Amino acid sequence: MKATITFDLNDPDDRAKHKLITHIDEITFVLWELDEYMRRAVKYDETKNEEYKQAYCDLREYLRELLTEKGLSIELIN
């Protein structure tokens, strides 16, 4: 099965959407790396106090909630 998406690159909105689509791999990698950074900081970074670790947990949870609201998950990325 194939899908084709057509953009009118003379239209500024279509041009912006085209740029987003052509960079989606990099965007998803950044989201995955951010999630992993926060996970590692909480689990392994002994230099961080509990307040920092809780902030990372809260941010990681919020990131995952935002993705869920859009029908996505970090697990789709990896």
C-alpha positions in Angstrom: 0.0 0.0 0.0 1.3 3.5 -0.9 0.2 7.0 0.1 1.1 10.2 -1.7 0.9 13.6 -0.2 0.9 16.6 -2.5 2.0 20.1 -1.4 1.7 23.4 -3.3 5.2 24.8 -2.5 4.0 28.3 -3.7 1.6 28.3 -0.7 3.4 29.4 2.5 1.2 27.0 4.7 1.9 24.1 2.4 5.6 24.9 2.3 5.6 24.9 6.2 3.8 21.5 6.3 6.2 20.1 3.7 9.1 21.2 5.8 7.6 19.6 8.9 6.9 16.3 7.1 10.4 16.1 5.6 12.0 16.6 9.0 9.6 14.3 11.0 12.3 11.7 11.7 14.5 14.3 13.3 11.6 15.7 15.3 10.6 12.3 16.6 14.2 11.5 17.5 14.4 14.7 19.6 11.2 13.8 21.5 12.5 10.3 22.1 15.9 11.6 23.2 14.3 14.1 25.6 12.2 11.4 27.1 15.2 9.2 27.5 17.3 12.0 29.0 14.7 12.6 31.7 14.4 8.9 32.4 18.1 8.5 32.8 18.4 11.6 35.0 15.8 10.2 37.4 17.2 6.7 37.4 20.9 7.1 37.3 22.0 10.7 38.0 23.1 10.7 41.6 24.1 14.4 41.4 20.4 15.5 41.1 18.4 16.0 44.3 14.9 14.7 44.7 13.3 18.0 43.7 15.1 17.9 40.3 14.2 14.3 39.9 10.5 15.0 40.6 10.6 17.9 38.1 12.0 15.5 35.5 9.3 12.9 36.3 6.6 15.6 36.0 7.9 16.9 32.7 8.2 13.4 31.3 4.7 12.6 32.4 3.4 15.8 30.8 5.2 15.0 27.5 3.6 11.6 27.4 0.2 13.1 28.2 0.5 15.6 25.3 1.4 12.7 23.0 -1.5 10.6 24.2 -3.9 13.5 23.6 -2.9 13.4 20.0 -3.2 9.6 19.8 0.6 9.1 19.9 3.1 7.6 22.3 6.8 7.5 22.8 6.7 3.8 22.1 5.7 4.5 18.5 9.0 6.3 18.0 11.4 3.7 19.2 
